[in-house]
Amino acid sequence: MLNCIDNSGAAVVECVANLRMKRHAKIGDRIIIVVQKQRSFGDSSGGGGSVGTSAANKVKRGDLRHAIVVRTAKKLQRKDGSVVRFDDNACVLISKAGEPIGTRLNGIVGAELRDKQWSKILSLAPMHL
């Protein structure tokens, strides 16, 4: 189970396949996920509130999507010798063409995305570590 940190409408997703190898996914790897829990955007009561929430949710529960892993709880040793470990596992949903579905990211992402050419995700992130 991974947290989804973009505003695509998914809150919790489950990884079903790793497109890199048969091993576990690392930061910057492309995976296939299933949306387990949707994110609620504000209160749906009020004039036109339900239209805004349904338009904001770009994905639904049960959708199969592609995603990029941006944080892992497993320790990762970098080339300079430093060891990085995040509190949770997180991903960002992307289209099959490789463009992020969401327009905003919440939280920090790993700097290893720069080596894997995911600069679009790095530009959306508020901070990378």
The first five atom37 places (N, CA, C, CB, O) and aatype in JSON, in Angstrom:
{
  "aatype": [12, 10, 2, 4, 9, 3, 2, 15, 7, 0, 0, 19, 19, 6, 4, 19, 0, 2, 10, 1, 12, 11, 1, 8, 0, 11, 9, 7, 3, 1, 9, 9, 9, 19, 19, 5, 11, 5, 1, 15, 13, 7, 3, 15, 15, 7, 7, 7, 7, 15, 19, 7, 16, 15, 0, 0, 2, 11, 19, 11, 1, 7, 3, 10, 1, 8, 0, 9, 19, 19, 1, 16, 0, 11, 11, 10, 5, 1, 11, 3, 7, 15, 19, 19, 1, 13, 3, 3, 2, 0, 4, 19, 10, 9, 15, 11, 0, 7, 6, 14, 9, 7, 16, 1, 10, 2, 7, 9, 19, 7, 0, 6, 10, 1, 3, 11, 5, 17, 15, 11, 9, 10, 15, 10, 0, 14, 12, 8, 10],
  "atom_mask": [
    [1, 1, 1, 1, 1],
    [1, 1, 1, 1, 1],
    [1, 1, 1, 1, 1],
    [1, 1, 1, 1, 1],
    [1, 1, 1, 1, 1],
    [1, 1, 1, 1, 1],
    [1, 1, 1, 1, 1],
    [1, 1, 1, 1, 1],
    [1, 1, 1, 0, 1],
    [1, 1, 1, 1, 1],
    [1, 1, 1, 1, 1],
    [1, 1, 1, 1, 1],
    [1, 1, 1, 1, 1],
    [1, 1, 1, 1, 1],
    [1, 1, 1, 1, 1],
    [1, 1, 1, 1, 1],
    [1, 1, 1, 1, 1],
    [1, 1, 1, 1, 1],
    [1, 1, 1, 1, 1],
    [1, 1, 1, 1, 1],
    [1, 1, 1, 1, 1],
    [1, 1, 1, 1, 1],
    [1, 1, 1, 1, 1],
    [1, 1, 1, 1, 1],
    [1, 1, 1, 1, 1],
    [1, 1, 1, 1, 1],
    [1, 1, 1, 1, 1],
    [1, 1, 1, 0, 1],
    [1, 1, 1, 1, 1],
    [1, 1, 1, 1, 1],
    [1, 1, 1, 1, 1],
    [1, 1, 1, 1, 1],
    [1, 1, 1, 1, 1],
    [1, 1, 1, 1, 1],
    [1, 1, 1, 1, 1],
    [1, 1, 1, 1, 1],
    [1, 1, 1, 1, 1],
    [1, 1, 1, 1, 1],
    [1, 1, 1, 1, 1],
    [1, 1, 1, 1, 1],
    [1, 1, 1, 1, 1],
    [1, 1, 1, 0, 1],
    [1, 1, 1, 1, 1],
    [1, 1, 1, 1, 1],
    [1, 1, 1, 1, 1],
    [1, 1, 1, 0, 1],
    [1, 1, 1, 0, 1],
    [1, 1, 1, 0, 1],
    [1, 1, 1, 0, 1],
    [1, 1, 1, 1, 1],
    [1, 1, 1, 1, 1],
    [1, 1, 1, 0, 1],
    [1, 1, 1, 1, 1],
    [1, 1, 1, 1, 1],
    [1, 1, 1, 1, 1],
    [1, 1, 1, 1, 1],
    [1, 1, 1, 1, 1],
    [1, 1, 1, 1, 1],
    [1, 1, 1, 1, 1],
    [1, 1, 1, 1, 1],
    [1, 1, 1, 1, 1],
    [1, 1, 1, 0, 1],
    [1, 1, 1, 1, 1],
    [1, 1, 1, 1, 1],
    [1, 1, 1, 1, 1],
    [1, 1, 1, 1, 1],
    [1, 1, 1, 1, 1],
    [1, 1, 1, 1, 1],
    [1, 1, 1, 1, 1],
    [1, 1, 1, 1, 1],
    [1, 1, 1, 1, 1],
    [1, 1, 1, 1, 1],
    [1, 1, 1, 1, 1],
    [1, 1, 1, 1, 1],
    [1, 1, 1, 1, 1],
    [1, 1, 1, 1, 1],
    [1, 1, 1, 1, 1],
    [1, 1, 1, 1, 1],
    [1, 1, 1, 1, 1],
    [1, 1, 1, 1, 1],
    [1, 1, 1, 0, 1],
    [1, 1, 1, 1, 1],
    [1, 1, 1, 1, 1],
    [1, 1, 1, 1, 1],
    [1, 1, 1, 1, 1],
    [1, 1, 1, 1, 1],
    [1, 1, 1, 1, 1],
    [1, 1, 1, 1, 1],
    [1, 1, 1, 1, 1],
    [1, 1, 1, 1, 1],
    [1, 1, 1, 1, 1],
    [1, 1, 1, 1, 1],
    [1, 1, 1, 1, 1],
    [1, 1, 1, 1, 1],
    [1, 1, 1, 1, 1],
    [1, 1, 1, 1, 1],
    [1, 1, 1, 1, 1],
    [1, 1, 1, 0, 1],
    [1, 1, 1, 1, 1],
    [1, 1, 1, 1, 1],
    [1, 1, 1, 1, 1],
    [1, 1, 1, 0, 1],
    [1, 1, 1, 1, 1],
    [1, 1, 1, 1, 1],
    [1, 1, 1, 1, 1],
    [1, 1, 1, 1, 1],
    [1, 1, 1, 0, 1],
    [1, 1, 1, 1, 1],
    [1, 1, 1, 1, 1],
    [1, 1, 1, 0, 1],
    [1, 1, 1, 1, 1],
    [1, 1, 1, 1, 1],
    [1, 1, 1, 1, 1],
    [1, 1, 1, 1, 1],
    [1, 1, 1, 1, 1],
    [1, 1, 1, 1, 1],
    [1, 1, 1, 1, 1],
    [1, 1, 1, 1, 1],
    [1, 1, 1, 1, 1],
    [1, 1, 1, 1, 1],
    [1, 1, 1, 1, 1],
    [1, 1, 1, 1, 1],
    [1, 1, 1, 1, 1],
    [1, 1, 1, 1, 1],
    [1, 1, 1, 1, 1],
    [1, 1, 1, 1, 1],
    [1, 1, 1, 1, 1],
    [1, 1, 1, 1, 1],
    [1, 1, 1, 1, 1]
  ],
  "atom_positions": [
    [[0.84, -1.18, 0.0], [0.0, 0.0, 0.0], [0.89, 1.25, 0.0], [-0.96, -0.01, 1.22], [1.86, 1.35, 0.75]],
    [[0.53, 2.18, -0.85], [1.28, 3.43, -0.96], [0.32, 4.6, -0.81], [2.04, 3.5, -2.32], [-0.86, 4.49, -1.14]],
    [[0.82, 5.71, -0.32], [0.06, 6.95, -0.32], [0.24, 7.63, -1.66], [0.51, 7.88, 0.84], [1.32, 7.58, -2.25]],
    [[-0.82, 8.25, -2.14], [-0.74, 9.02, -3.38], [-0.66, 10.49, -2.99], [-1.99, 8.74, -4.32], [-1.56, 11.01, -2.33]],
    [[0.42, 11.18, -3.4], [0.66, 12.53, -2.89], [0.29, 13.62, -3.89], [2.1, 12.68, -2.5], [0.64, 14.78, -3.68]],
    [[-0.41, 13.27, -4.98], [-0.84, 14.33, -5.9], [-2.33, 14.59, -5.73], [-0.52, 13.93, -7.38], [-2.99, 13.94, -4.93]],
    [[-2.85, 15.54, -6.49], [-4.27, 15.9, -6.37], [-5.1, 15.25, -7.47], [-4.43, 17.42, -6.42], [-6.04, 15.86, -7.98]],
    [[-4.78, 14.02, -7.83], [-5.52, 13.31, -8.86], [-6.82, 12.72, -8.35], [-4.67, 12.21, -9.44], [-7.7, 12.38, -9.15]],
    [[-6.98, 12.59, -7.04], [-8.2, 12.05, -6.46], [-7.99, 10.75, -5.71], [0.0, 0.0, 0.0], [-8.9, 10.31, -5.01]],
    [[-6.84, 10.12, -5.84], [-6.55, 8.88, -5.12], [-5.84, 9.21, -3.82], [-5.69, 7.92, -5.99], [-4.99, 10.1, -3.77]],
    [[-6.18, 8.48, -2.75], [-5.53, 8.69, -1.46], [-4.59, 7.53, -1.15], [-6.57, 8.85, -0.35], [-3.43, 7.76, -0.8]],
    [[-5.08, 6.3, -1.26], [-4.28, 5.1, -0.99], [-4.37, 4.19, -2.19], [-4.77, 4.37, 0.31], [-5.46, 3.94, -2.71]],
    [[-3.22, 3.69, -2.65], [-3.17, 2.81, -3.81], [-2.39, 1.55, -3.45], [-2.52, 3.54, -5.03], [-1.65, 1.52, -2.47]],
    [[-2.58, 0.51, -4.24], [-1.89, -0.75, -4.04], [-1.12, -1.1, -5.3], [-2.88, -1.89, -3.66], [-1.66, -1.04, -6.41]],
    [[0.13, -1.47, -5.14], [0.97, -1.84, -6.28], [0.63, -3.26, -6.71], [2.48, -1.71, -5.93], [0.6, -4.17, -5.88]],
    [[0.38, -3.45, -8.02], [0.09, -4.79, -8.53], [1.19, -5.29, -9.45], [-1.24, -4.79, -9.26], [1.29, -6.5, -9.66]],
    [[2.01, -4.4, -10.0], [3.08, -4.84, -10.89], [4.19, -3.8, -10.9], [2.56, -5.09, -12.31], [3.94, -2.6, -10.79]],
    [[5.43, -4.28, -11.03], [6.59, -3.43, -11.15], [7.09, -3.56, -12.58], [7.71, -3.81, -10.11], [7.39, -4.66, -13.04]],
    [[7.19, -2.46, -13.29], [7.59, -2.52, -14.69], [9.09, -2.55, -14.88], [7.02, -1.35, -15.43], [9.57, -2.63, -16.01]],
    [[9.87, -2.5, -13.78], [11.32, -2.5, -13.88], [11.84, -3.93, -13.9], [11.94, -1.72, -12.71], [12.5, -4.34, -14.86]],
    [[11.57, -4.68, -12.86], [12.05, -6.06, -12.72], [11.06, -6.82, -11.87], [13.47, -6.1, -12.09], [9.96, -6.33, -11.59]],
    [[11.43, -8.01, -11.47], [10.59, -8.78, -10.56], [10.91, -8.45, -9.11], [10.77, -10.27, -10.82], [10.31, -9.04, -8.2]],
    [[11.83, -7.53, -8.86], [12.18, -7.14, -7.51], [11.26, -6.04, -7.02], [13.63, -6.68, -7.45], [10.31, -5.65, -7.7]],
    [[11.55, -5.56, -5.83], [10.77, -4.48, -5.25], [11.06, -3.17, -6.0], [11.09, -4.32, -3.75], [12.11, -3.01, -6.61]],
    [[10.12, -2.25, -5.93], [10.26, -0.96, -6.61], [11.1, -0.01, -5.76], [8.88, -0.34, -6.9], [10.99, 0.0, -4.53]],
    [[11.92, 0.78, -6.42], [12.73, 1.8, -5.76], [12.23, 3.18, -6.19], [14.24, 1.63, -6.09], [11.31, 3.28, -7.0]],
    [[12.83, 4.21, -5.66], [12.45, 5.58, -6.02], [12.73, 5.8, -7.5], [13.2, 6.62, -5.15], [13.84, 5.54, -7.97]],
    [[11.74, 6.28, -8.22], [11.88, 6.54, -9.64], [11.39, 5.42, -10.53], [0.0, 0.0, 0.0], [11.38, 5.58, -11.75]],
    [[10.98, 4.29, -9.96], [10.49, 3.16, -10.76], [9.03, 3.36, -11.14], [10.66, 1.84, -10.0], [8.25, 3.95, -10.39]],
    [[8.69, 2.86, -12.32], [7.31, 2.92, -12.81], [6.59, 1.65, -12.4], [7.27, 3.11, -14.37], [7.08, 0.55, -12.64]],
    [[5.43, 1.8, -11.77], [4.65, 0.66, -11.29], [3.22, 0.78, -11.81], [4.68, 0.58, -9.74], [2.8, 1.84, -12.27]],
    [[2.48, -0.31, -11.73], [1.05, -0.31, -12.03], [0.32, -0.45, -10.71], [0.66, -1.47, -13.04], [0.65, -1.3, -9.89]],
    [[-0.68, 0.4, -10.5], [-1.37, 0.45, -9.22], [-2.88, 0.31, -9.41], [-1.04, 1.76, -8.48], [-3.4, 0.5, -10.51]],
    [[-3.56, -0.03, -8.32], [-5.01, -0.03, -8.25], [-5.4, 0.95, -7.16], [-5.59, -1.47, -7.97], [-4.86, 0.9, -6.06]],
    [[-6.34, 1.84, -7.46], [-6.78, 2.83, -6.49], [-7.65, 2.12, -5.44], [-7.57, 4.0, -7.18], [-8.68, 1.54, -5.78]],
    [[-7.24, 2.18, -4.18], [-7.98, 1.54, -3.1], [-8.92, 2.5, -2.38], [-7.01, 0.94, -2.1], [-10.02, 2.11, -1.99]],
    [[-8.49, 3.75, -2.2], [-9.29, 4.72, -1.47], [-9.23, 6.06, -2.18], [-8.8, 4.85, 0.0], [-8.16, 6.51, -2.58]],
    [[-10.38, 6.7, -2.33], [-10.45, 8.0, -2.98], [-10.29, 9.11, -1.95], [-11.77, 8.17, -3.73], [-10.63, 8.95, -0.79]],
    [[-9.76, 10.23, -2.4], [-9.6, 11.4, -1.55], [-10.84, 12.27, -1.69], [-8.3, 12.21, -1.91], [-11.34, 12.46, -2.8]],
    [[-11.35, 12.8, -0.59], [-12.5, 13.69, -0.65], [-11.99, 15.13, -0.65], [-13.49, 13.44, 0.54], [-11.18, 15.51, 0.19]],
    [[-12.47, 15.9, -1.59], [-12.05, 17.3, -1.73], [-13.13, 18.22, -1.17], [-11.75, 17.65, -3.2], [-14.0, 18.66, -1.92]],
    [[-13.09, 18.5, 0.1], [-14.01, 19.45, 0.7], [-15.38, 18.87, 0.94], [0.0, 0.0, 0.0], [-15.61, 17.67, 0.78]],
    [[-16.29, 19.74, 1.34], [-17.64, 19.34, 1.69], [-18.5, 19.32, 0.43], [-18.25, 20.29, 2.74], [-18.44, 20.25, -0.37]],
    [[-19.3, 18.27, 0.25], [-20.13, 18.18, -0.96], [-21.47, 18.86, -0.77], [-20.33, 16.73, -1.34], [-22.23, 18.99, -1.73]],
    [[-21.8, 19.3, 0.46], [-23.06, 20.02, 0.66], [-22.86, 21.48, 0.3], [-23.56, 19.87, 2.14], [-21.81, 22.08, 0.56]],
    [[-23.89, 22.04, -0.3], [-23.8, 23.44, -0.72], [-24.06, 23.54, -2.21], [0.0, 0.0, 0.0], [-24.12, 22.54, -2.91]],
    [[-24.22, 24.76, -2.67], [-24.55, 24.98, -4.07], [-23.41, 24.66, -5.01], [0.0, 0.0, 0.0], [-22.4, 25.36, -5.02]],
    [[-23.55, 23.62, -5.79], [-22.54, 23.27, -6.79], [-21.32, 22.6, -6.22], [0.0, 0.0, 0.0], [-20.35, 22.39, -6.95]],
    [[-21.32, 22.26, -4.95], [-20.16, 21.63, -4.34], [-19.89, 20.25, -4.87], [0.0, 0.0, 0.0], [-18.73, 19.85, -5.01]],
    [[-20.94, 19.5, -5.19], [-20.75, 18.14, -5.67], [-20.17, 18.12, -7.07], [-22.06, 17.37, -5.64], [-19.46, 17.18, -7.45]],
    [[-20.45, 19.15, -7.85], [-19.88, 19.23, -9.2], [-18.37, 19.41, -9.11], [-20.52, 20.38, -10.02], [-17.63, 18.82, -9.89]],
    [[-17.92, 20.24, -8.17], [-16.49, 20.48, -8.01], [-15.74, 19.25, -7.54], [0.0, 0.0, 0.0], [-14.61, 19.0, -7.98]],
    [[-16.35, 18.48, -6.65], [-15.64, 17.3, -6.15], [-15.57, 16.21, -7.19], [-16.32, 16.78, -4.9], [-14.55, 15.52, -7.27]],
    [[-16.61, 16.03, -7.99], [-16.55, 14.99, -9.0], [-15.62, 15.37, -10.13], [-17.95, 14.7, -9.56], [-14.98, 14.51, -10.74]],
    [[-15.52, 16.66, -10.42], [-14.6, 17.1, -11.47], [-13.16, 17.03, -10.99], [-14.94, 18.52, -11.91], [-12.24, 16.83, -11.79]],
    [[-12.96, 17.21, -9.66], [-11.59, 17.18, -9.13], [-11.05, 15.76, -9.08], [-11.56, 17.79, -7.73], [-9.84, 15.58, -9.2]],
    [[-11.91, 14.75, -8.9], [-11.45, 13.37, -8.86], [-11.23, 12.86, -10.27], [-12.47, 12.48, -8.1], [-12.19, 12.56, -10.99]],
    [[-9.98, 12.78, -10.66], [-9.65, 12.31, -12.0], [-9.55, 10.8, -12.07], [-8.35, 12.92, -12.46], [-9.53, 10.23, -13.16]],
    [[-9.49, 10.14, -10.92], [-9.45, 8.68, -10.86], [-10.55, 8.2, -9.91], [-8.04, 8.17, -10.4], [-10.97, 8.93, -9.02]],
    [[-10.99, 6.98, -10.12], [-12.02, 6.38, -9.28], [-11.45, 5.16, -8.57], [-13.26, 6.0, -10.12], [-10.39, 4.66, -8.93]],
    [[-12.16, 4.7, -7.57], [-11.74, 3.51, -6.84], [-11.81, 2.3, -7.77], [-12.64, 3.29, -5.58], [-12.81, 2.08, -8.46]],
    [[-10.74, 1.51, -7.77], [-10.69, 0.34, -8.63], [-10.0, 0.56, -9.97], [0.0, 0.0, 0.0], [-9.81, -0.39, -10.73]],
    [[-9.61, 1.79, -10.27], [-8.93, 2.09, -11.54], [-7.52, 1.52, -11.55], [-8.88, 3.62, -11.79], [-6.82, 1.56, -10.53]],
    [[-7.1, 0.99, -12.69], [-5.71, 0.58, -12.91], [-4.98, 1.75, -13.55], [-5.62, -0.7, -13.82], [-5.41, 2.25, -14.59]],
    [[-3.9, 2.18, -12.95], [-3.13, 3.33, -13.45], [-1.64, 3.05, -13.35], [-3.48, 4.61, -12.68], [-1.22, 2.11, -12.69]],
    [[-0.85, 3.87, -14.02], [0.6, 3.84, -13.88], [0.99, 4.89, -12.84], [1.32, 4.1, -15.25], [0.31, 5.9, -12.69]],
    [[2.1, 4.64, -12.14], [2.56, 5.56, -11.11], [4.08, 5.5, -11.01], [1.92, 5.23, -9.75], [4.71, 4.55, -11.48]],
    [[4.65, 6.53, -10.4], [6.08, 6.61, -10.13], [6.27, 6.64, -8.62], [6.73, 7.87, -10.81], [5.63, 7.43, -7.93]],
    [[7.15, 5.78, -8.11], [7.45, 5.76, -6.68], [8.34, 6.96, -6.36], [8.15, 4.42, -6.27], [9.39, 7.14, -6.99]],
    [[7.93, 7.78, -5.38], [8.7, 8.97, -5.03], [9.29, 8.91, -3.63], [7.82, 10.2, -5.15], [10.22, 9.66, -3.32]],
    [[8.76, 8.03, -2.75], [9.31, 7.84, -1.4], [9.19, 6.37, -1.04], [8.57, 8.74, -0.36], [8.2, 5.72, -1.38]],
    [[10.2, 5.86, -0.33], [10.15, 4.49, 0.17], [10.6, 4.47, 1.63], [11.04, 3.54, -0.7], [11.46, 5.25, 2.04]],
    [[10.02, 3.56, 2.39], [10.4, 3.42, 3.79], [11.68, 2.62, 3.94], [9.28, 2.75, 4.57], [12.31, 2.63, 5.0]],
    [[12.08, 1.92, 2.9], [13.32, 1.15, 2.91], [14.51, 2.1, 2.8], [13.35, 0.09, 1.75], [14.46, 3.08, 2.06]],
    [[15.56, 1.82, 3.55], [16.75, 2.67, 3.5], [17.41, 2.58, 2.13], [17.76, 2.27, 4.61], [17.48, 1.51, 1.54]],
    [[17.88, 3.72, 1.65], [18.53, 3.79, 0.34], [19.86, 4.5, 0.5], [17.62, 4.53, -0.7], [19.92, 5.62, 1.0]],
    [[20.94, 3.85, 0.08], [22.26, 4.45, 0.19], [22.6, 5.14, -1.13], [23.33, 3.39, 0.55], [22.5, 4.54, -2.2]],
    [[23.01, 6.4, -1.03], [23.36, 7.16, -2.21], [24.85, 7.03, -2.51], [22.99, 8.64, -2.04], [25.6, 6.47, -1.71]],
    [[25.25, 7.53, -3.66], [26.64, 7.38, -4.09], [27.61, 8.15, -3.21], [26.79, 7.84, -5.51], [28.78, 7.78, -3.1]],
    [[27.14, 9.24, -2.57], [28.02, 10.0, -1.69], [28.14, 9.38, -0.3], [27.52, 11.43, -1.57], [28.87, 9.9, 0.55]],
    [[27.44, 8.27, -0.04], [27.54, 7.57, 1.23], [26.42, 7.85, 2.19], [0.0, 0.0, 0.0], [26.31, 7.17, 3.21]],
    [[25.59, 8.84, 1.91], [24.5, 9.15, 2.82], [23.37, 8.12, 2.65], [23.97, 10.58, 2.57], [23.17, 7.57, 1.58]],
    [[22.66, 7.9, 3.73], [21.55, 6.94, 3.74], [20.26, 7.73, 3.94], [21.73, 5.85, 4.86], [20.17, 8.55, 4.85]],
    [[19.26, 7.47, 3.09], [17.99, 8.19, 3.14], [16.88, 7.19, 3.42], [17.73, 8.98, 1.82], [16.83, 6.12, 2.8]],
    [[16.0, 7.55, 4.35], [14.84, 6.72, 4.65], [13.66, 7.63, 4.91], [15.11, 5.79, 5.88], [13.77, 8.58, 5.69]],
    [[12.53, 7.36, 4.27], [11.33, 8.17, 4.46], [10.38, 7.46, 5.42], [10.63, 8.44, 3.1], [10.56, 6.28, 5.72]],
    [[9.38, 8.18, 5.9], [8.43, 7.63, 6.87], [7.42, 6.69, 6.22], [7.71, 8.75, 7.57], [6.9, 5.79, 6.88]],
    [[7.13, 6.88, 4.93], [6.1, 6.08, 4.28], [6.5, 5.79, 2.85], [4.75, 6.79, 4.33], [7.51, 6.29, 2.35]],
    [[5.68, 4.99, 2.19], [5.84, 4.73, 0.77], [4.82, 5.61, 0.04], [5.64, 3.2, 0.42], [3.65, 5.63, 0.41]],
    [[5.28, 6.32, -0.98], [4.38, 7.24, -1.68], [4.65, 7.19, -3.17], [4.53, 8.67, -1.15], [5.75, 6.84, -3.61]],
    [[3.62, 7.58, -3.95], [3.75, 7.57, -5.41], [2.99, 8.75, -6.0], [3.24, 6.24, -6.02], [2.22, 9.42, -5.31]],
    [[3.24, 8.99, -7.29], [2.56, 10.01, -8.06], [1.97, 9.33, -9.28], [3.53, 11.18, -8.47], [2.67, 8.6, -9.99]],
    [[0.68, 9.54, -9.54], [0.03, 8.91, -10.69], [0.43, 9.61, -11.98], [-1.5, 8.93, -10.52], [0.53, 10.83, -12.02]],
    [[0.67, 8.82, -13.02], [1.04, 9.37, -14.33], [0.17, 8.73, -15.4], [2.55, 9.14, -14.64], [-0.44, 7.68, -15.18]],
    [[0.12, 9.37, -16.55], [-0.57, 8.78, -17.69], [0.36, 7.79, -18.37], [-1.05, 9.89, -18.69], [1.54, 7.69, -18.01]],
    [[-0.15, 7.07, -19.34], [0.7, 6.11, -20.04], [1.79, 6.8, -20.84], [-0.14, 5.23, -20.96], [2.82, 6.2, -21.14]],
    [[1.56, 8.07, -21.2], [2.56, 8.85, -21.92], [3.67, 9.35, -21.0], [1.91, 10.02, -22.61], [4.72, 9.79, -21.48]],
    [[3.45, 9.28, -19.69], [4.47, 9.71, -18.74], [4.23, 11.07, -18.12], [0.0, 0.0, 0.0], [5.09, 11.57, -17.4]],
    [[3.08, 11.69, -18.38], [2.76, 13.0, -17.81], [2.01, 12.8, -16.49], [1.92, 13.86, -18.8], [1.14, 11.93, -16.42]],
    [[2.32, 13.58, -15.45], [1.59, 13.45, -14.19], [0.11, 13.8, -14.37], [2.22, 14.36, -13.12], [-0.23, 14.75, -15.08]],
    [[-0.77, 13.03, -13.71], [-2.21, 13.28, -13.8], [-2.58, 14.49, -12.94], [-3.01, 12.04, -13.36], [-3.39, 15.32, -13.36]],
    [[-2.01, 14.59, -11.76], [-2.28, 15.72, -10.87], [-1.47, 16.94, -11.25], [0.0, 0.0, 0.0], [-0.5, 16.87, -12.01]],
    [[-1.91, 18.08, -10.72], [-1.22, 19.33, -11.02], [-0.45, 19.87, -9.82], [-2.22, 20.37, -11.47], [0.25, 20.87, -9.94]],
    [[-0.57, 19.2, -8.68], [0.08, 19.66, -7.46], [0.5, 18.45, -6.64], [-0.86, 20.6, -6.63], [-0.21, 17.45, -6.59]],
    [[1.68, 18.54, -5.99], [2.16, 17.46, -5.13], [2.2, 17.95, -3.69], [3.56, 16.96, -5.58], [2.53, 19.1, -3.42]],
    [[1.86, 17.05, -2.75], [1.88, 17.36, -1.33], [2.98, 16.54, -0.69], [0.51, 17.07, -0.65], [2.87, 15.32, -0.6]],
    [[4.04, 17.19, -0.25], [5.11, 16.48, 0.45], [6.37, 16.41, -0.38], [0.0, 0.0, 0.0], [6.4, 16.76, -1.56]],
    [[7.43, 15.94, 0.27], [8.74, 15.9, -0.37], [8.88, 14.63, -1.19], [9.86, 15.99, 0.68], [8.19, 13.64, -0.95]],
    [[9.79, 14.67, -2.15], [10.08, 13.51, -3.0], [11.58, 13.26, -2.97], [9.57, 13.74, -4.47], [12.35, 14.15, -2.6]],
    [[11.99, 12.08, -3.36], [13.4, 11.73, -3.38], [14.13, 12.36, -4.55], [0.0, 0.0, 0.0], [13.57, 12.5, -5.64]],
    [[15.38, 12.75, -4.33], [16.18, 13.4, -5.37], [16.62, 12.41, -6.45], [17.4, 14.06, -4.76], [17.14, 12.83, -7.48]],
    [[16.41, 11.1, -6.23], [16.77, 10.1, -7.24], [15.93, 10.22, -8.5], [16.64, 8.71, -6.66], [16.27, 9.64, -9.54]],
    [[14.83, 10.96, -8.43], [14.01, 11.18, -9.62], [14.77, 11.96, -10.68], [12.72, 11.92, -9.25], [14.48, 11.83, -11.87]],
    [[15.74, 12.76, -10.26], [16.53, 13.53, -11.23], [17.37, 12.6, -12.1], [17.44, 14.54, -10.49], [17.53, 12.85, -13.3]],
    [[17.92, 11.53, -11.5], [18.73, 10.59, -12.27], [17.89, 9.77, -13.24], [19.47, 9.66, -11.32], [18.38, 9.33, -14.28]],
    [[16.62, 9.57, -12.9], [15.74, 8.76, -13.74], [14.94, 9.59, -14.74], [14.79, 7.96, -12.88], [14.02, 9.07, -15.37]],
    [[15.27, 10.87, -14.89], [14.65, 11.78, -15.85], [13.16, 12.05, -15.57], [14.79, 11.22, -17.25], [12.37, 12.13, -16.5]],
    [[12.79, 12.17, -14.33], [11.43, 12.55, -13.97], [11.43, 14.0, -13.49], [10.85, 11.6, -12.88], [10.94, 14.28, -12.39]],
    [[11.95, 14.89, -14.28], [12.09, 16.3, -13.87], [10.74, 17.0, -13.78], [12.98, 17.04, -14.84], [10.62, 17.99, -13.05]],
    [[9.72, 16.52, -14.49], [8.39, 17.12, -14.4], [7.82, 16.92, -13.0], [7.44, 16.49, -15.46], [7.19, 17.83, -12.45]],
    [[8.05, 15.75, -12.4], [7.59, 15.5, -11.04], [8.39, 16.34, -10.05], [7.7, 14.01, -10.69], [7.83, 16.86, -9.08]],
    [[9.69, 16.48, -10.28], [10.52, 17.32, -9.4], [10.09, 18.78, -9.45], [11.98, 17.19, -9.78], [10.15, 19.47, -8.43]],
    [[9.67, 19.26, -10.61], [9.25, 20.65, -10.71], [7.92, 20.89, -10.01], [9.14, 21.06, -12.17], [7.67, 22.0, -9.53]],
    [[7.06, 19.88, -9.92], [5.78, 20.03, -9.22], [5.93, 19.91, -7.71], [4.8, 18.99, -9.72], [5.1, 20.43, -6.96]],
    [[6.98, 19.23, -7.25], [7.15, 18.98, -5.82], [7.59, 20.24, -5.08], [8.17, 17.85, -5.6], [8.37, 21.02, -5.62]],
    [[7.11, 20.44, -3.86], [7.55, 21.61, -3.09], [9.0, 21.49, -2.61], [6.64, 21.81, -1.9], [9.68, 22.49, -2.42]],
    [[9.47, 20.24, -2.42], [10.84, 20.04, -1.94], [11.28, 18.63, -2.29], [10.94, 20.29, -0.41], [10.49, 17.69, -2.24]],
    [[12.56, 18.48, -2.64], [13.11, 17.15, -2.83], [14.32, 16.97, -1.94], [13.48, 16.91, -4.32], [15.09, 17.91, -1.71]],
    [[14.47, 15.75, -1.45], [15.49, 15.47, -0.45], [16.43, 14.4, -0.96], [14.85, 15.04, 0.89], [17.37, 14.02, -0.27]]
  ]
}
